[in-house]
Amino acid sequence: MTEKAAEIITLKTLCIDLKIDPKEARERLRDAARDPKKYPELVKTHKPRAPWQWLKGTAAEKEARELLVTKTS
């Protein structure tokens, strides 16, 4: 019985894909993690002092990607 390992998407990988600054991305994600009504999956999956990473294809990864693509500050 072989199971395919879940692919983890890190913030570094996401920043490279989206061509954004990792420092700015972390700031946006921290702000979003304080808003559970708007970003429920990000709030559920992120633990304080843990790296920003998601399983590929999860709702949390999609929320993070949308946040980093659309939000301008």
C-alpha positions as CSV (number, residue, x, y, z in Angstrom):
1,M,0.0,0.0,0.0
2,T,1.6,3.2,-1.2
3,E,0.1,6.6,-0.5
4,K,1.2,9.7,-2.4
5,A,2.8,12.2,0.0
6,A,0.9,15.4,0.4
7,E,2.8,18.3,-1.3
8,I,3.5,21.2,1.0
9,I,3.5,24.8,-0.4
10,T,5.7,27.1,1.6
11,L,5.5,30.9,1.7
12,K,8.8,31.1,-0.1
13,T,7.5,29.0,-3.0
14,L,4.3,31.1,-3.1
15,C,6.3,34.3,-3.2
16,I,8.4,33.1,-6.0
17,D,5.4,32.0,-8.0
18,L,3.6,35.3,-7.4
19,K,6.7,37.5,-7.6
20,I,6.1,39.3,-4.4
21,D,8.4,40.2,-1.4
22,P,8.3,37.6,1.4
23,K,8.4,40.3,4.1
24,E,5.3,42.0,2.6
25,A,3.6,38.6,2.2
26,R,4.2,37.8,5.9
27,E,2.7,41.1,6.9
28,R,-0.4,40.5,4.9
29,L,-0.8,37.0,6.2
30,R,-0.4,38.1,9.8
31,D,-3.1,40.8,9.3
32,A,-5.4,38.2,7.7
33,A,-4.9,35.7,10.5
34,R,-6.5,38.3,12.8
35,D,-9.7,38.3,10.8
36,P,-11.4,34.9,11.2
37,K,-14.6,36.0,9.5
38,K,-12.9,36.9,6.3
39,Y,-10.1,34.3,6.3
40,P,-11.4,31.3,8.3
41,E,-9.1,28.7,6.8
42,L,-6.0,30.7,7.4
43,V,-6.9,31.3,11.0
44,K,-7.6,27.5,11.5
45,T,-4.4,26.3,9.9
46,H,-1.8,28.7,11.1
47,K,-0.1,28.3,14.5
48,P,1.9,31.1,16.1
49,R,5.7,30.9,15.6
50,A,5.2,28.2,12.9
51,P,6.3,28.7,9.3
52,W,3.6,29.7,6.8
53,Q,2.9,26.6,4.8
54,W,-0.1,24.8,3.4
55,L,-1.0,21.5,1.8
56,K,-1.4,22.0,-1.9
57,G,-5.0,22.4,-3.0
58,T,-6.5,23.1,0.4
59,A,-8.9,25.9,1.2
60,A,-6.2,27.6,3.3
61,E,-3.7,27.6,0.5
62,K,-6.3,29.1,-1.9
63,E,-7.2,31.8,0.7
64,A,-3.5,32.7,1.1
65,R,-2.9,32.8,-2.7
66,E,-6.0,35.0,-3.2
67,L,-4.9,37.3,-0.4
68,L,-1.4,37.8,-1.8
69,V,-2.6,38.3,-5.4
70,T,-5.5,40.7,-4.8
71,K,-4.7,42.8,-1.7
72,T,-2.7,45.9,-2.4
73,S,-1.2,48.1,0.3
